[in-house]
């Protein structure tokens, strides 16, 4: 029986490349020379450090530009927690990956409301959709692409 998985994944290698490019650009920009601005990345978050909150905002724009250029949707960045003290400012973004349960339930409800003969189930951080006809699966993919969620959706594991 044909099936596919709707997932929300991040290409961490591309995120690392975007962070490296942003750091290179920040080190070369004249207006950010003495700001000690730096972007760091680990598996779950991206951190921007600088001397002032104004510099953090400038570095944030550079980082977002580099992420978009690398094909990373900005919806994977949760709202940043900004902190500033007497000589330093910091902003931390959490990277959201995987489909959470409320979004999975919303996807299931959309499929059932569409009256298409297909079954969907939430498995860990993905939604698996099965149907007898491939055309039904393609219709569901198009329907999910048109709907706006708080996260980017990809479709993988397509089986005939």
MDAnalysis code that builds the backbone (N, CA, C; Angstrom):
import MDAnalysis as mda
import numpy as np

u = mda.Universe.empty(480, n_residues=160, atom_resindex=np.repeat(np.arange(160), 3), trajectory=True)
u.add_TopologyAttr("name", ["N", "CA", "C"] * 160)
u.add_TopologyAttr("resid", np.arange(1, 161))
u.add_TopologyAttr("resname", ["UNK", "UNK", "UNK", "UNK", "UNK", "UNK", "UNK", "UNK", "UNK", "UNK", "UNK", "UNK", "UNK", "UNK", "UNK", "UNK", "UNK", "UNK", "UNK", "UNK", "UNK", "UNK", "UNK", "UNK", "UNK", "UNK", "UNK", "UNK", "UNK", "UNK", "UNK", "UNK", "UNK", "UNK", "UNK", "UNK", "UNK", "UNK", "UNK", "UNK", "UNK", "UNK", "UNK", "UNK", "UNK", "UNK", "UNK", "UNK", "UNK", "UNK", "UNK", "UNK", "UNK", "UNK", "UNK", "UNK", "UNK", "UNK", "UNK", "UNK", "UNK", "UNK", "UNK", "UNK", "UNK", "UNK", "UNK", "UNK", "UNK", "UNK", "UNK", "UNK", "UNK", "UNK", "UNK", "UNK", "UNK", "UNK", "UNK", "UNK", "UNK", "UNK", "UNK", "UNK", "UNK", "UNK", "UNK", "UNK", "UNK", "UNK", "UNK", "UNK", "UNK", "UNK", "UNK", "UNK", "UNK", "UNK", "UNK", "UNK", "UNK", "UNK", "UNK", "UNK", "UNK", "UNK", "UNK", "UNK", "UNK", "UNK", "UNK", "UNK", "UNK", "UNK", "UNK", "UNK", "UNK", "UNK", "UNK", "UNK", "UNK", "UNK", "UNK", "UNK", "UNK", "UNK", "UNK", "UNK", "UNK", "UNK", "UNK", "UNK", "UNK", "UNK", "UNK", "UNK", "UNK", "UNK", "UNK", "UNK", "UNK", "UNK", "UNK", "UNK", "UNK", "UNK", "UNK", "UNK", "UNK", "UNK", "UNK", "UNK", "UNK", "UNK", "UNK", "UNK", "UNK", "UNK", "UNK", "UNK"])
u.atoms.positions = np.array([
    [0.846, -1.173, 0.000],
    [0.000, 0.000, 0.000],
    [0.898, 1.246, 0.000],
    [0.674, 2.200, -0.901],
    [1.510, 3.409, -0.980],
    [1.426, 4.245, 0.298],
    [2.550, 4.845, 0.666],
    [2.578, 5.685, 1.859],
    [3.691, 6.724, 1.751],
    [3.620, 7.718, 2.608],
    [4.694, 8.706, 2.754],
    [4.682, 9.216, 4.182],
    [5.786, 9.837, 4.572],
    [5.907, 10.437, 5.897],
    [5.991, 11.945, 5.752],
    [5.197, 12.665, 6.528],
    [5.306, 14.117, 6.627],
    [6.176, 14.411, 7.845],
    [7.293, 15.077, 7.626],
    [8.253, 15.339, 8.698],
    [8.654, 16.809, 8.690],
    [9.279, 17.223, 9.769],
    [9.881, 18.554, 9.853],
    [11.309, 18.354, 10.332],
    [12.253, 18.362, 9.391],
    [13.640, 18.086, 9.704],
    [14.513, 19.292, 9.354],
    [15.667, 19.338, 10.004],
    [16.639, 20.389, 9.761],
    [17.916, 19.735, 9.248],
    [18.490, 20.313, 8.215],
    [19.788, 19.857, 7.738],
    [20.853, 20.580, 8.573],
    [21.362, 19.895, 9.601],
    [22.285, 20.528, 10.540],
    [23.601, 20.915, 9.881],
    [23.997, 20.197, 8.856],
    [25.229, 20.551, 8.148],
    [25.089, 21.922, 7.480],
    [23.940, 22.172, 6.876],
    [23.701, 23.476, 6.239],
    [23.598, 24.585, 7.283],
    [23.031, 24.285, 8.454],
    [22.966, 25.285, 9.523],
    [24.381, 25.652, 9.971],
    [25.241, 24.654, 10.115],
    [26.637, 24.907, 10.491],
    [27.332, 25.762, 9.441],
    [27.093, 25.460, 8.173],
    [27.685, 26.263, 7.098],
    [27.185, 27.700, 7.141],
    [25.894, 27.893, 7.390],
    [25.329, 29.241, 7.458],
    [25.920, 30.017, 8.629],
    [26.106, 29.359, 9.772],
    [26.702, 30.019, 10.938],
    [28.146, 30.413, 10.633],
    [28.899, 29.529, 9.981],
    [30.283, 29.849, 9.618],
    [30.342, 31.033, 8.663],
    [29.451, 31.059, 7.671],
    [29.418, 32.180, 6.733],
    [29.054, 33.480, 7.445],
    [28.096, 33.411, 8.372],
    [27.702, 34.612, 9.114],
    [28.868, 35.123, 9.952],
    [29.603, 34.228, 10.587],
    [30.771, 34.655, 11.377],
    [31.830, 35.313, 10.501],
    [32.053, 34.768, 9.307],
    [33.021, 35.359, 8.386],
    [32.582, 36.753, 7.956],
    [31.301, 36.900, 7.641],
    [30.808, 38.203, 7.203],
    [30.865, 39.221, 8.336],
    [30.519, 38.799, 9.544],
    [30.549, 39.710, 10.690],
    [31.972, 40.164, 10.970],
    [32.945, 39.262, 10.836],
    [34.335, 39.652, 11.103],
    [34.864, 40.615, 10.046],
    [34.285, 40.619, 8.848],
    [34.743, 41.507, 7.778],
    [33.993, 42.831, 7.717],
    [32.846, 42.912, 8.372],
    [32.061, 44.150, 8.287],
    [32.667, 45.245, 9.155],
    [32.760, 46.433, 8.586],
    [33.391, 47.557, 9.283],
    [32.576, 47.993, 10.497],
    [31.246, 47.996, 10.385],
    [30.418, 48.472, 11.492],
    [30.374, 47.491, 12.662],
    [30.849, 46.270, 12.472],
    [30.844, 45.280, 13.544],
    [32.256, 44.875, 13.979],
    [33.274, 45.663, 13.586],
    [34.665, 45.296, 13.853],
    [34.962, 45.134, 15.353],
    [34.627, 46.108, 16.167],
    [34.976, 46.079, 17.583],
    [33.815, 45.636, 18.469],
    [32.886, 44.920, 17.927],
    [31.711, 44.531, 18.695],
    [31.852, 43.162, 19.352],
    [32.921, 42.435, 19.035],
    [33.116, 41.069, 19.536],
    [31.907, 40.186, 19.233],
    [31.294, 40.422, 18.106],
    [30.101, 39.673, 17.720],
    [30.493, 38.282, 17.241],
    [29.697, 37.312, 17.641],
    [29.999, 35.924, 17.306],
    [28.714, 35.112, 17.336],
    [28.612, 34.156, 16.419],
    [27.471, 33.245, 16.373],
    [27.991, 31.841, 16.646],
    [27.351, 31.159, 17.585],
    [27.721, 29.772, 17.874],
    [26.510, 28.881, 17.676],
    [26.793, 27.615, 17.365],
    [25.719, 26.676, 17.050],
    [26.023, 25.334, 17.698],
    [25.033, 24.765, 18.350],
    [25.132, 23.377, 18.774],
    [23.873, 22.660, 18.289],
    [23.679, 21.441, 18.676],
    [22.599, 20.606, 18.124],
    [21.214, 21.229, 18.308],
    [20.989, 21.920, 19.424],
    [19.639, 22.379, 19.753],
    [19.426, 23.882, 19.689],
    [20.492, 24.671, 19.627],
    [20.271, 26.118, 19.635],
    [21.383, 26.861, 18.895],
    [21.066, 28.113, 18.553],
    [22.016, 29.040, 17.945],
    [22.093, 30.247, 18.876],
    [23.318, 30.650, 19.219],
    [23.517, 31.753, 20.150],
    [24.281, 32.875, 19.458],
    [23.785, 34.102, 19.637],
    [24.445, 35.292, 19.102],
    [24.948, 36.113, 20.291],
    [26.232, 36.410, 20.308],
    [26.851, 37.223, 21.363],
    [27.457, 38.474, 20.745],
    [27.336, 39.600, 21.462],
    [27.946, 40.856, 21.026],
    [28.038, 41.801, 22.225],
    [28.613, 42.980, 21.983],
    [28.756, 43.967, 23.060],
    [27.450, 44.689, 23.372],
    [26.645, 44.950, 22.348],
    [25.409, 45.716, 22.515],
    [24.258, 44.986, 21.834],
    [23.053, 45.305, 22.255],
    [21.883, 44.666, 21.645],
    [21.710, 45.114, 20.189],
    [22.158, 46.326, 19.864],
    [22.107, 46.779, 18.473],
    [22.952, 45.880, 17.584],
    [24.143, 45.514, 18.056],
    [25.008, 44.629, 17.280],
    [24.405, 43.229, 17.162],
    [23.734, 42.783, 18.208],
    [23.064, 41.475, 18.148],
    [22.005, 41.494, 17.054],
    [21.256, 42.592, 16.958],
    [20.229, 42.704, 15.914],
    [20.853, 42.687, 14.523],
    [21.987, 43.364, 14.357],
    [22.665, 43.376, 13.060],
    [23.169, 41.979, 12.690],
    [23.743, 41.282, 13.654],
    [24.246, 39.927, 13.404],
    [23.080, 38.981, 13.119],
    [21.965, 39.212, 13.788],
    [20.767, 38.389, 13.561],
    [20.301, 38.498, 12.105],
    [20.320, 39.691, 11.553],
    [19.925, 39.875, 10.154],
    [20.878, 39.156, 9.206],
    [22.178, 39.223, 9.519],
    [23.175, 38.531, 8.699],
    [22.936, 37.021, 8.767],
    [22.697, 36.514, 9.970],
    [22.472, 35.077, 10.151],
    [21.225, 34.612, 9.405],
    [20.153, 35.380, 9.510],
    [18.921, 34.999, 8.814],
    [19.125, 34.990, 7.304],
    [19.868, 35.943, 6.791],
    [20.157, 35.974, 5.358],
    [20.926, 34.734, 4.934],
    [21.912, 34.354, 5.726],
    [22.724, 33.175, 5.407],
    [21.908, 31.885, 5.517],
    [21.014, 31.799, 6.497],
    [20.169, 30.606, 6.630],
    [19.243, 30.447, 5.433],
    [18.643, 31.547, 5.002],
    [17.745, 31.492, 3.852],
    [18.518, 31.130, 2.587],
    [19.719, 31.671, 2.445],
    [20.533, 31.367, 1.268],
    [20.914, 29.887, 1.238],
    [21.019, 29.257, 2.394],
    [21.367, 27.849, 2.486],
    [20.145, 26.931, 2.427],
    [18.954, 27.506, 2.260],
    [17.748, 26.694, 2.115],
    [17.124, 26.269, 3.434],
    [17.454, 26.945, 4.522],
    [16.876, 26.638, 5.824],
    [15.720, 27.602, 6.059],
    [14.552, 27.046, 6.326],
    [13.372, 27.865, 6.585],
    [13.511, 28.517, 7.963],
    [13.194, 29.805, 8.059],
    [13.336, 30.525, 9.326],
    [12.294, 30.106, 10.358],
    [11.308, 29.324, 9.949],
    [10.311, 28.845, 10.898],
    [10.890, 27.837, 11.881],
    [12.068, 27.269, 11.588],
    [12.689, 26.327, 12.520],
    [13.301, 27.049, 13.718],
    [13.461, 28.365, 13.640],
    [13.989, 29.138, 14.753],
    [12.838, 29.581, 15.638],
    [12.860, 29.157, 16.899],
    [11.853, 29.649, 17.831],
    [12.242, 31.068, 18.244],
    [11.314, 31.801, 18.826],
    [11.604, 33.169, 19.229],
    [12.790, 33.194, 20.177],
    [13.703, 34.097, 19.897],
    [14.944, 34.155, 20.656],
    [14.771, 34.788, 22.022],
    [15.483, 34.255, 23.004],
    [15.513, 34.828, 24.340],
    [16.680, 35.804, 24.391],
    [16.361, 37.085, 24.506],
    [17.397, 38.117, 24.501],
    [17.733, 38.512, 25.936],
    [19.017, 38.570, 26.213],
    [19.493, 39.057, 27.503],
    [20.594, 40.058, 27.239],
    [20.629, 41.086, 28.065],
    [21.726, 42.045, 27.930],
    [22.122, 42.514, 29.320],
    [23.397, 42.704, 29.462],
    [23.930, 43.210, 30.720],
    [24.885, 44.344, 30.394],
    [25.667, 44.728, 31.339],
    [26.491, 45.935, 31.169],
    [27.556, 45.772, 30.109],
    [27.791, 45.275, 29.264],
    [28.860, 45.223, 28.285],
    [28.688, 44.039, 27.368],
    [27.574, 43.339, 27.509],
    [27.376, 42.200, 26.615],
    [25.884, 41.993, 26.393],
    [25.590, 41.463, 25.248],
    [24.201, 41.129, 24.909],
    [24.207, 39.750, 24.241],
    [23.124, 39.049, 24.426],
    [23.063, 37.684, 23.907],
    [21.636, 37.377, 23.483],
    [21.521, 36.580, 22.427],
    [20.212, 36.124, 21.968],
    [20.342, 34.645, 21.623],
    [19.427, 33.833, 22.148],
    [19.482, 32.389, 21.957],
    [18.224, 31.946, 21.214],
    [18.432, 31.244, 20.098],
    [17.336, 30.662, 19.321],
    [17.355, 29.154, 19.501],
    [16.207, 28.581, 19.796],
    [16.099, 27.126, 19.840],
    [15.697, 26.637, 18.455],
    [16.300, 25.547, 18.016],
    [15.960, 24.931, 16.739],
    [14.854, 23.910, 16.983],
    [13.716, 24.098, 16.350],
    [12.603, 23.170, 16.519],
    [12.612, 22.175, 15.372],
    [12.585, 20.913, 15.747],
    [12.649, 19.845, 14.761],
    [11.615, 18.792, 15.150],
    [10.947, 18.240, 14.156],
    [9.940, 17.219, 14.408],
    [8.553, 17.828, 14.520],
    [7.567, 17.009, 14.252],
    [6.174, 17.451, 14.325],
    [5.656, 17.147, 15.722],
    [5.176, 18.177, 16.409],
    [4.636, 17.955, 17.744],
    [3.216, 17.386, 17.662],
    [2.693, 16.915, 18.771],
    [1.401, 16.232, 18.797],
    [0.241, 17.121, 18.339],
    [0.124, 18.389, 18.791],
    [-0.996, 19.207, 18.302],
    [-0.978, 19.415, 16.787],
    [0.207, 19.626, 16.226],
    [0.299, 19.795, 14.775],
    [-0.027, 18.490, 14.064],
    [0.422, 17.366, 14.617],
    [0.093, 16.064, 14.050],
    [-1.406, 15.810, 14.053],
    [-2.059, 16.193, 15.140],
    [-3.521, 16.040, 15.209],
    [-4.215, 16.943, 14.193],
    [-3.661, 18.142, 13.994],
    [-4.227, 19.070, 13.001],
    [-4.102, 18.479, 11.591],
    [-2.961, 17.855, 11.293],
    [-2.762, 17.217, 9.987],
    [-3.738, 16.057, 9.812],
    [-3.883, 15.227, 10.852],
    [-4.836, 14.109, 10.787],
    [-6.250, 14.603, 10.536],
    [-6.644, 15.663, 11.229],
    [-7.998, 16.210, 11.065],
    [-8.199, 16.754, 9.654],
    [-7.174, 17.415, 9.094],
    [-7.281, 17.932, 7.730],
    [-7.495, 16.798, 6.729],
    [-6.785, 15.700, 6.916],
    [-6.904, 14.565, 5.995],
    [-8.284, 13.938, 6.110],
    [-8.780, 13.803, 7.334],
    [-10.112, 13.207, 7.515],
    [-11.207, 14.126, 6.982],
    [-11.047, 15.434, 7.161],
    [-12.045, 16.390, 6.676],
    [-12.054, 16.498, 5.158],
    [-10.971, 16.107, 4.503],
    [-10.893, 16.196, 3.045],
    [-11.669, 15.080, 2.367],
    [-12.127, 14.092, 3.136],
    [-12.920, 12.961, 2.609],
    [-12.148, 12.163, 1.557],
    [-10.839, 12.068, 1.741],
    [-10.005, 11.250, 0.866],
    [-9.795, 9.919, 1.571],
    [-9.841, 8.856, 0.819],
    [-9.687, 7.530, 1.411],
    [-8.212, 7.282, 1.729],
    [-7.823, 7.747, 2.910],
    [-6.441, 7.604, 3.359],
    [-6.445, 7.523, 4.882],
    [-5.441, 6.865, 5.399],
    [-5.275, 6.763, 6.843],
    [-3.992, 7.500, 7.218],
    [-4.025, 8.138, 8.379],
    [-2.829, 8.830, 8.859],
    [-2.646, 8.519, 10.332],
    [-1.401, 8.444, 10.723],
    [-1.100, 8.169, 12.133],
    [0.151, 8.934, 12.535],
    [0.188, 9.334, 13.794],
    [1.329, 10.064, 14.337],
    [2.311, 9.034, 14.881],
    [3.544, 9.086, 14.372],
    [4.594, 8.173, 14.828],
    [5.788, 9.008, 15.253],
    [6.089, 9.026, 16.549],
    [7.182, 9.818, 17.109],
    [7.053, 11.274, 16.670],
    [7.909, 11.737, 15.786],
    [7.881, 13.137, 15.361],
    [7.535, 13.256, 13.879],
    [6.736, 12.324, 13.377],
    [6.318, 12.372, 11.980],
    [4.893, 11.850, 11.859],
    [4.293, 12.118, 10.715],
    [2.938, 11.634, 10.427],
    [3.028, 10.741, 9.199],
    [2.621, 9.500, 9.329],
    [2.628, 8.567, 8.209],
    [1.231, 8.524, 7.609],
    [1.178, 8.682, 6.288],
    [-0.085, 8.686, 5.553],
    [-0.054, 7.526, 4.562],
    [-1.107, 6.707, 4.579],
    [-1.221, 5.584, 3.645],
    [-2.547, 5.674, 2.924],
    [-2.538, 5.223, 1.672],
    [-3.752, 5.199, 0.859],
    [-3.582, 4.120, -0.203],
    [-4.690, 3.758, -0.844],
    [-4.626, 2.732, -1.883],
    [-4.134, 3.299, -3.204],
    [-4.385, 4.575, -3.442],
    [-4.014, 5.197, -4.712],
    [-2.923, 6.243, -4.489],
    [-1.977, 6.250, -5.389],
    [-0.901, 7.241, -5.315],
    [-1.450, 8.646, -5.555],
    [-2.457, 8.757, -6.395],
    [-3.046, 10.073, -6.671],
    [-3.636, 10.694, -5.412],
    [-4.222, 9.848, -4.542],
    [-4.748, 10.366, -3.279],
    [-3.617, 10.924, -2.412],
    [-2.484, 10.246, -2.402],
    [-1.343, 10.723, -1.624],
    [-0.816, 12.044, -2.177],
    [-0.778, 12.153, -3.505],
    [-0.311, 13.413, -4.104],
    [-1.273, 14.562, -3.794],
    [-2.565, 14.270, -3.759],
    [-3.552, 15.283, -3.401],
    [-3.347, 15.745, -1.960],
    [-3.080, 14.793, -1.071],
    [-2.841, 15.135, 0.337],
    [-1.569, 15.971, 0.471],
    [-0.512, 15.613, -0.269],
    [0.730, 16.404, -0.223],
    [0.481, 17.841, -0.659],
    [-0.265, 18.000, -1.750],
    [-0.569, 19.355, -2.236],
    [-1.383, 20.129, -1.214],
    [-2.335, 19.444, -0.568],
    [-3.172, 20.088, 0.438],
    [-2.321, 20.538, 1.632],
    [-1.387, 19.717, 2.058],
    [-0.539, 20.056, 3.196],
    [0.452, 21.170, 2.841],
    [0.903, 21.218, 1.589],
    [1.814, 22.280, 1.163],
    [1.122, 23.640, 1.185],
    [-0.167, 23.652, 0.846],
    [-0.909, 24.915, 0.812],
    [-1.207, 25.436, 2.214],
    [-1.368, 24.550, 3.174],
    [-1.687, 24.948, 4.543],
    [-0.431, 25.495, 5.214],
    [-0.602, 26.528, 6.018],
    [0.559, 27.093, 6.708],
    [0.590, 26.562, 8.143],
    [1.690, 25.946, 8.478],
    [1.929, 25.461, 9.832],
    [3.024, 26.320, 10.441],
    [3.287, 26.132, 11.734],
    [4.343, 26.896, 12.389],
    [5.719, 26.313, 12.113],
    [5.780, 25.305, 11.278],
    [7.046, 24.645, 10.964],
    [7.044, 24.241, 9.498],
    [8.207, 24.123, 8.901],
    [8.261, 23.658, 7.512],
    [8.018, 22.154, 7.444],
    [7.294, 21.723, 6.429],
    [7.019, 20.299, 6.240],
    [7.791, 19.769, 5.046],
    [8.340, 18.569, 5.195],
    [8.952, 17.858, 4.077],
    [8.254, 16.506, 3.983],
    [8.306, 15.936, 2.818],
    [7.697, 14.625, 2.585],
    [8.794, 13.674, 2.161],
    [8.952, 12.593, 2.919],
    [9.972, 11.619, 2.552],
    [9.421, 10.208, 2.762],
    [10.248, 9.227, 2.469],
    [9.891, 7.834, 2.614],
    [8.669, 7.465, 1.775],
    [8.603, 8.025, 0.567],
    [7.478, 7.758, -0.328],
    [7.626, 6.351, -0.878],
    [6.629, 5.521, -0.653],
    [6.673, 4.119, -1.096],
    [5.485, 3.794, -1.982],
    [5.744, 2.992, -2.995],
    [4.657, 2.527, -3.873],
    [4.063, 1.258, -3.340],
])
